Amino acid sequence: MVKNPRIIIKFLGTSSDEAIPRNDGCRQCLSPDKKDQRLRSSILVNKKILIDAGPDVMKQLRRSQINNLEMVLITHDHPDHVGGIKDLLRVRPNLEIIRLKPGQHFKWQGIDFYAFKVKHSSQITTVGVEIGPAVYVPDLASLDWAIKYLKESKIAILDGSVLNHNFGGHLSINEIIAQTKLLRNLRHIYFTHNGHTQKTHKEMVKIIKTLGDARFSLAYDGLELKV
């Protein structure tokens, strides 16, 4: 019997287009909780594959003591997802950088990666990524093109940029919860790419679980998931 490969997903960053705190004096930015200190969104799969490389990428890798990346996958070309690539290539000029295209599939150490198109920007093609039984979609304006993949997954990592109202290519957390909480196949739903809500991590977790159920939570920098 062939066992499914073990997958560990680590959140290196969980903020949206700017890091948090943003020094505006709100509760979120003044919070002493380390979970409220967020760098731009990226995840690391089994310590070898980085998905997205924003301006904070070198700090993220140093903080997690990662120095043996094998490749970097890019979901789309907005600065908060690609702003650190030049810095990476100065250190590792031969590092493989793959800008994922819809329909692209490959297998790495027994793990299936599949990229699918999602609605986010009218000018830049954006993908979500299936990582074995998990789905990673840090930016989305609609779940229409992603729902098929969410129905086939156990874990979803989704866009947490805004809480109540759609804005700038981002579907609100409220609407994402309304559309996903009936998907009983999803065992856990995490929000990343978390915006400047002016609410603390603890406050946001309470809101999210109240709107949804116990499966919903808010990712934070350094969180590890064993998929």
Secondary structure, DSSP 8 states (H G I E B T S, - for coil): -------EEEEEE-BSSS-B--SSS-HHHH---GGG-B-B-EEEETTTEEE---TTHHHHHHHTT-----EEEES---HHHHTTHHHHHHH-TT-EEEE--TT-EEEETTEEEEEEEEBS-SSS-EEEEEETTEEEES--SBSTTTHHHHTT-SEEEEE-S-SSS-BTTB--HHHHHHHHTT-TT-SEEEEESB---SS-HHHHHHHHHHHS-TTEEE--TT-EEE-
